[in-house]
Each structure stands twice: as C-alpha cells, then as structure tokens.
Amino acid sequence: GRLNADNARFLLLAVLIVLYMLCGAAVFSAIELPTEREAKERWEERLENFTRRHNLSRAELRRFLREYEEASVAGIRVDDIRPRWDFTGAFYFVGTVVSTIGFGMTTPATVGGKIFLIFYGLIGCAGTILFFNLFLERLITVIAYVMKSCHERQLRRKGVLPQNGRRGSGTSEVDSLAGWKPSVYYVMLILCVASLIISCCASAMYTPIEGWSYFDSLYFCFVAFSTIGFGDLVSSQNVRYDSQGLYRFGNFIFILMGVCCIYSLFNVISIVIKQSINWILKKLACKCCHRCQRRLFRSRRNVVMPGNVRSRRNISIETDVVNESDTDGRRLSGEMISMKDFLASNKVSLAIMQKQLSESANGYPRQMSSNSKQNGFSGGVGALAIMNNRLAETSVDR
C-alpha cells in the first residue's frame, strides 16, 4: 500500500512537471521568439553592410568571429575586465561551483583543471547542500522559537498563562506548547519576505555600481540566488570599482544569504507541493472508491446477502444486541461468515429450539413443581436439561 502510494505520487509529480515544462516552453517561445528573429535579421543586415564597406568576404569574417568566440570562452572580452584566474577570481569561481550557481563566465580550459573540477565539485556541492539543509533546520528552529514566544505572550495577555512564569491554571497550555511547531505556510511566508528584502537590498547595491537597471538587478538576484546562473549578468567582473573591497565583500554576503534563503524556500515549497499532490490523490481515490462501490452495488442489488433476511417474529433485546455486533456489519457487507459468528448471532433461536426438543422428548411441556425447584434440578435446556429432569423425577419418586 505504501509503495503503491509512493509510486502514484511519483508518477503524478512527473506528469505535473512535464505539463509545467510544456506550458513554460509555450510561453517563453511566444515571448522570446519574435525578438530573436528580429535580432538575427539586424545582425545579418549589419554583417552584410560591414563586408561591403570593408570589401571582405563573408567566409573570412565568419572565421574571425569564430576565433573571437573561442577567446570569449577563455575569458577574453572586448571591454577591459579583471583577470579570471587570479586568486580573487578563482575564489569567485569556486564559490559559483560549490553553490551550484555556475554562471559560466569562467570555466577551466585545461584537462587538469577539468579533471580537478569533477572531484572538487563532487565533494564541494555535497558539503554545501548539507550546509543549506542544516541552515534550514536552524532557521526553522529560530522561527519556531520566535513564534512560540509571541504566542506565549498573547496567552499571558489573555490571562491564560501566569505573568511571572509560575505554573498555575495555564499548566495545560504550557504543556501543549512544549512540542509546538510553526505551520509550513508561516515558514514559507517568512522565507518569501526575507528573500524579497535581501533581493531588494542587493539590487539597490548592484544598480549604481554595476550600471544595471533596477529590474535587471532583481533579475540577476533571482537567477543567482536560485542557483540557476545563466551568466548573462554577472556581478563583480570589472577591473576597478569604487570601494572595491567593500563591494566584493557585500556581494559575497548577499549571494550567500540569498542562496540560503531561496534554497530553504524551495524546500518549503516542495513540502507544500507534496501536500497538494497528496490531496489530489485522495480526491481521485475517493472518486474511484465511490465508482467501485456503485458498480458493486449495482451488480449485487438482486443478490440475497447473509443476514439481510431477518425473522418476522418479535425479537428480544438480547437478539437485537447480538445482531448489532461486528458480525452483522460483516454480513451486510456481503462477506461469508464463519460458524462461530453464525452461532453467536443465533444463540437465542438455538436455545428456543433446544427447549422445544426437550419438551418433545418428554412428551409434553413440563410444569415446574415446588419439589423440583427445591431439589435444584431446573432451569436448563437441551441434553443437560433432560438429564436434570430425569434426576428430578427420580428424587421426587423417592
């Protein structure tokens, strides 16, 4: 059962992700494809004008542009930028590796660097993910402590908890707060607000220093903090900045805090998505169960179930109690009942039948005399009652 539920949850999540990707692809294609076509047409026009003006062949110009693309991959740009592989540049690079951002503006070009990156990234990414998980646990602990303190303060204002912290009438409330945990929706809201505040503050720093618009700065913050890392906008790449050391330190702090908050937010949102999937599966299961029950009822509506036909004579209270037991519920569901359940549900009828057999064996219904009551041979039915009656007659005769 648990394995089937996990498989159903996995398949439903896979289907939803594929549908989500298809919808996203359709939206981005509709938005970005016209701009791409316009840019390609402008580039072809400029390329044609440049070759005519300088009397160059298209093949030579394209060969030159391919060489520039190779130089760009190695870190060479038209504008003057800082060295990629000095110590500060390499530290920035390993930060993008272990945080799984991977901007792509700096990549190893040597075979040794690529091999080292494989092993270095394997351990570094695993350790950083563990750090993010531990950070999320501490963050939830702090949030729970703060929200619990606020809740206790509200209870003290209402008079439920004592003001001096002594246990009084609010002892049960204190005990109930011992294992109190915040709701996942509160944690998600707090993480959203924290991520938004960090992004806005970081964008206010990037806009004047990097020369980006405020919207582009917000876009960079989301791409960097979510570890997507397209690389179209990368901070701290110029050779010189005003207050360069302070800016690079602030850039490091903002990226670290932003990645921690967004990663934690992703984990909390994944919990909400899992709850939504469970809710969908429950709704689908309920609908399927109702349909199956209707089909079962339609297929068996003309079938006589055990226990459905009851006697028309008056039933005693004892019989009603027996019929209202669990065995009666099983009979109404159409299950086969065991001999033990059958005897338990019909013990009064069997007792009456035994009494009738006893009277038939004696030839007439016996009237209980005072002597028989005194001798104590009375009150039974069946084979034991017959033996008791015979003993009673023998004692009377004597």
Secondary structure, DSSP 4 states (H G I P E B T S, - for coil): -HHHHHHHHHHHHHHHHHHHHHHHHHHHHHHHHHHHHHHHHHHHHHHHHHHHHHT--HHHHHHHHHHHHHHHHTT--SS-B--SSSHHHHHHHHHHHHTT---SSS---SHHHHHHHHHHHHHHHHHHHHHHHHHHHHHHHHHHHHHHHHHHHHHHHHTSS-TTS--STTHHHHHHTTT----HHHHHHHHHHHHHHHHHHHHHHHHHHH---HHHHHHHHHHHHTT---SSS-SS-BS--TTHHHHHHHHHHHHHHHHHHHHHHHHHHHHHHHHHHHHHHHHHHHHHHHHHHHHHHHHHTTSPPTTTS--SSPPPHHHHHHHTSHHHHHHHTTPPPPHHHHHHHTHHHHHHHHHHHHHHHHTSPPPPPHHHHHHT--S--HHHHHHHHHHHHHHHH-
